[in-house]
Amino acid sequence: MRLVWFRNDLRLSDNPALRHGCASDEPVAALFIISPTQWRQHKMAPIRQRFILAQVDVLGRELAALGIPLHLLRVETFAEVPAALADLCRELGVTHLYANQAIELDEQRRDHGVTAALAEQEVSCHWLNGCCVLPPGRVLTGGREMFKVFTPFSRAWLKALDEDGFVIHRAPAPRGEPLPWQPLAERAFVDEGFGELTPDPRWPVGEVEALRRLHAFLEQAVLDYGETRDFPALAGTSILSPYLAAGIVSPRQCVAALQQRLGARPQSKAQPGFVWLNELIWREFYRHLLVLIPTLSMNRPFKPETVALPWSWDPDAFAAWCEGRTGYPIVDAAMRCLNATGWMHNRLRMIVASFLTKDLHIHWRLGEDYFMSQLIDGDLAANNGGWQWAAGTGADAAPYFRVFNPTTQGQRFDPQGEFIRTWVTELADVPAAYVHQPHDWLRLKGRQDYPAPMVDHAVARVRAIEMFRDLEKT
């Protein structure tokens, strides 16, 4: 018996673990492990938990149609997984385990424990690359080290991809008669602690939906992506991040579809489609970093010296940021959108992260954790990479003297205030000329229903720069 362990790769197509597991005539079973306590410790957002479980339900039904049973285990923490998995392998008579590599440190430790536990039963473990286009460790400097700056990594990544190539593998063929599938909502041990398992209708699950979104974006928006991607009121992005984070679609499928759409893989900024490809390469960059620099999974900054920065931990200021009560309309709109939908536009992620770290001088770790607790696309590598970039502590980080002005960012990327008015309802009737700095207009109307700016950006900016300059002197 061969066992395929699904994790953040909840798809049938282009799934190396599933493909290798089905490469012989031996019987195949599948597994998904639910770890609620560990998920909560990792700050996994409830909306993401429900999204994942809804996709597991779809996956189980699709596997059953192929004659492959999907076993579900509820194991509260990663530390308990090796023993539980060993018991299941013994019960099923498993001789080979197949899974796609995890990149996070706790998950890697769990997998090392599984390898050791199953070795005692002479079960061989096969760990494959299913989360990146190119496996971590493939793209290194001439000195065999990980790149610390994105642009040379991007060039080397493109070169390596040209050398290696890649193949998209189809879903496996049926392996027997269809099997019954009991929906997760009917299983008490799954439902307990998760509430309603029905996913948010804004985020329908399934490989069909993920591929529909991918191809719709490539047909309609990819050629204008470089011009539209920064405007949150426009439908200028792919909105694929939840599907990539859960592995419902693979990054290889994205690259292959882009290449098919354009007739060739773009190689430079001058070529159509390259800007979006570069975003996929950013995703690869952060994932490779997480594997090769384990301290990034341990709340440590990429730049060790920045651990000495005198960050604030002010709970009241942090709460105002979380709730969208800062008095800066674009920041408040972004945070209220996040809290309501579980998603935030990438430009807005940069704006609110800069505001928290450079205007409020609050530790980036608080923002990183809050994002994970809310985001449907919560992904440690991308989330940590983005927050450390904004805070000036990470790889290829924005220079410390680059501090986003939240007012001018709003004026530039939401010029008519459409996005702001959607989410900050107090400002729905404020004219576009005043919506980014509405306080004088509101005062003339005798209104006090929107908070005053909680900090003076000009003063806060100077303080942020001083923090880093003082660090250089030590």
WOZI-V992968 format. One record per residue. N is the residue number from 1. RES is the residue in one small letter. SS is DSSP state (H for helix, E for strand, L for the rest). PHI is phi in whole degrees, 0 to 359 (NA if undefined). Layout:
n=(N;N)
res=(RES;RES)
ss=(SS;SS)
phi=(PHI;PHI)
//
This chain:
n=(1;2;3;4;5;6;7;8;9;10;11;12;13;14;15;16;17;18;19;20;21;22;23;24;25;26;27;28;29;30;31;32;33;34;35;36;37;38;39;40;41;42;43;44;45;46;47;48;49;50;51;52;53;54;55;56;57;58;59;60;61;62;63;64;65;66;67;68;69;70;71;72;73;74;75;76;77;78;79;80;81;82;83;84;85;86;87;88;89;90;91;92;93;94;95;96;97;98;99;100;101;102;103;104;105;106;107;108;109;110;111;112;113;114;115;116;117;118;119;120;121;122;123;124;125;126;127;128;129;130;131;132;133;134;135;136;137;138;139;140;141;142;143;144;145;146;147;148;149;150;151;152;153;154;155;156;157;158;159;160;161;162;163;164;165;166;167;168;169;170;171;172;173;174;175;176;177;178;179;180;181;182;183;184;185;186;187;188;189;190;191;192;193;194;195;196;197;198;199;200;201;202;203;204;205;206;207;208;209;210;211;212;213;214;215;216;217;218;219;220;221;222;223;224;225;226;227;228;229;230;231;232;233;234;235;236;237;238;239;240;241;242;243;244;245;246;247;248;249;250;251;252;253;254;255;256;257;258;259;260;261;262;263;264;265;266;267;268;269;270;271;272;273;274;275;276;277;278;279;280;281;282;283;284;285;286;287;288;289;290;291;292;293;294;295;296;297;298;299;300;301;302;303;304;305;306;307;308;309;310;311;312;313;314;315;316;317;318;319;320;321;322;323;324;325;326;327;328;329;330;331;332;333;334;335;336;337;338;339;340;341;342;343;344;345;346;347;348;349;350;351;352;353;354;355;356;357;358;359;360;361;362;363;364;365;366;367;368;369;370;371;372;373;374;375;376;377;378;379;380;381;382;383;384;385;386;387;388;389;390;391;392;393;394;395;396;397;398;399;400;401;402;403;404;405;406;407;408;409;410;411;412;413;414;415;416;417;418;419;420;421;422;423;424;425;426;427;428;429;430;431;432;433;434;435;436;437;438;439;440;441;442;443;444;445;446;447;448;449;450;451;452;453;454;455;456;457;458;459;460;461;462;463;464;465;466;467;468;469;470;471;472;473;474)
res=(m;r;l;v;w;f;r;n;d;l;r;l;s;d;n;p;a;l;r;h;g;c;a;s;d;e;p;v;a;a;l;f;i;i;s;p;t;q;w;r;q;h;k;m;a;p;i;r;q;r;f;i;l;a;q;v;d;v;l;g;r;e;l;a;a;l;g;i;p;l;h;l;l;r;v;e;t;f;a;e;v;p;a;a;l;a;d;l;c;r;e;l;g;v;t;h;l;y;a;n;q;a;i;e;l;d;e;q;r;r;d;h;g;v;t;a;a;l;a;e;q;e;v;s;c;h;w;l;n;g;c;c;v;l;p;p;g;r;v;l;t;g;g;r;e;m;f;k;v;f;t;p;f;s;r;a;w;l;k;a;l;d;e;d;g;f;v;i;h;r;a;p;a;p;r;g;e;p;l;p;w;q;p;l;a;e;r;a;f;v;d;e;g;f;g;e;l;t;p;d;p;r;w;p;v;g;e;v;e;a;l;r;r;l;h;a;f;l;e;q;a;v;l;d;y;g;e;t;r;d;f;p;a;l;a;g;t;s;i;l;s;p;y;l;a;a;g;i;v;s;p;r;q;c;v;a;a;l;q;q;r;l;g;a;r;p;q;s;k;a;q;p;g;f;v;w;l;n;e;l;i;w;r;e;f;y;r;h;l;l;v;l;i;p;t;l;s;m;n;r;p;f;k;p;e;t;v;a;l;p;w;s;w;d;p;d;a;f;a;a;w;c;e;g;r;t;g;y;p;i;v;d;a;a;m;r;c;l;n;a;t;g;w;m;h;n;r;l;r;m;i;v;a;s;f;l;t;k;d;l;h;i;h;w;r;l;g;e;d;y;f;m;s;q;l;i;d;g;d;l;a;a;n;n;g;g;w;q;w;a;a;g;t;g;a;d;a;a;p;y;f;r;v;f;n;p;t;t;q;g;q;r;f;d;p;q;g;e;f;i;r;t;w;v;t;e;l;a;d;v;p;a;a;y;v;h;q;p;h;d;w;l;r;l;k;g;r;q;d;y;p;a;p;m;v;d;h;a;v;a;r;v;r;a;i;e;m;f;r;d;l;e;k;t)
ss=(L;E;E;E;E;E;L;L;L;L;L;L;L;L;L;H;H;H;H;H;H;L;L;L;L;L;L;E;E;E;E;E;E;E;L;H;H;H;H;H;H;L;L;L;L;H;H;H;H;H;H;H;H;H;H;H;H;H;H;H;H;H;H;H;H;L;L;L;E;E;E;E;E;E;L;L;L;H;H;H;H;H;H;H;H;H;H;H;H;H;H;H;L;L;L;E;E;E;E;E;L;L;L;L;H;H;H;H;H;H;H;H;H;H;H;H;H;H;H;L;L;L;L;E;E;E;E;E;L;L;L;L;L;L;L;L;L;L;L;L;L;L;L;L;L;L;L;L;L;H;H;H;H;H;H;H;H;H;H;H;H;H;H;H;L;L;L;L;L;L;L;L;L;L;L;L;L;L;L;L;L;L;L;H;H;H;L;H;H;H;H;L;L;L;L;L;L;L;L;L;L;L;L;L;L;L;H;H;H;H;H;H;H;H;H;H;H;H;H;H;L;H;H;H;H;H;H;H;L;L;L;L;L;L;L;L;L;L;L;L;H;H;H;H;H;L;L;L;L;L;H;H;H;H;H;H;H;H;H;H;H;H;L;L;L;L;L;L;L;L;L;L;L;H;H;H;H;H;H;H;H;H;H;H;H;H;H;H;H;H;H;H;L;H;H;H;H;H;L;L;L;L;L;H;H;H;H;H;L;L;L;E;L;L;H;H;H;H;H;H;H;H;H;L;L;L;L;L;H;H;H;H;H;H;H;H;H;H;H;H;H;L;L;L;L;H;H;H;H;H;H;H;H;H;H;H;H;H;H;L;L;E;L;H;H;H;H;H;H;H;H;H;H;H;L;L;L;L;L;H;H;H;H;H;H;H;H;H;H;H;H;L;L;L;L;L;L;L;L;L;L;L;L;L;L;H;H;H;H;H;H;H;H;L;L;L;L;H;H;H;H;H;H;L;H;H;H;L;L;L;L;L;L;L;L;L;L;L;H;H;H;H;H;H;L;L;L;L;L;L;L;L;L;L;L;L;H;H;H;H;H;H;H;H;H;H;H;H;H;H;H;H;H;L)
phi=(NA;253;242;253;260;276;228;268;209;276;212;268;276;47;241;303;297;293;298;291;296;262;279;232;272;296;299;233;233;236;216;226;250;264;233;301;296;295;301;293;298;272;64;296;297;305;295;288;301;294;299;297;294;296;290;300;299;296;299;299;294;291;295;299;296;270;84;248;283;257;271;246;240;255;233;299;230;298;298;270;294;306;293;295;289;298;297;295;298;295;295;271;75;284;247;222;249;238;206;275;303;269;252;279;296;299;292;295;297;302;291;298;295;295;302;294;294;283;299;294;257;60;263;273;254;238;252;239;269;238;254;228;293;247;294;307;100;282;252;230;288;300;270;63;240;287;297;256;235;291;303;295;298;301;297;293;296;298;296;296;294;298;287;274;65;197;233;266;263;286;298;294;285;304;244;165;293;302;249;288;224;269;304;299;297;267;252;300;292;276;293;303;91;252;69;292;275;297;287;298;298;289;231;295;267;112;299;300;293;299;289;299;297;300;288;296;296;294;283;253;232;296;289;259;303;299;267;252;295;267;252;294;281;259;272;256;245;281;53;261;304;297;285;290;296;271;74;285;230;261;297;296;298;295;296;296;292;297;298;294;296;266;89;196;278;296;239;208;301;286;260;303;86;292;300;289;303;296;294;295;290;303;300;298;304;292;288;297;301;297;287;274;233;302;296;295;275;240;63;256;287;298;268;304;296;284;297;273;298;277;295;271;234;302;291;290;295;297;297;297;296;302;269;73;234;274;87;251;305;292;293;294;298;297;291;291;297;301;295;273;244;80;216;217;301;298;300;291;300;293;295;288;291;297;296;296;273;258;261;266;59;270;303;300;296;294;294;301;295;294;302;300;286;241;281;287;254;306;216;303;298;292;293;296;299;294;292;290;298;294;282;83;250;253;291;51;293;300;306;300;275;271;238;296;272;296;288;290;297;296;298;283;254;221;303;267;74;298;294;301;294;296;251;254;294;298;256;300;257;281;300;303;295;242;295;276;222;275;293;294;299;296;297;296;274;71;252;227;267;226;292;290;305;283;217;271;302;299;291;297;298;299;296;298;296;297;304;285;294;296;296;296;282;276)
//
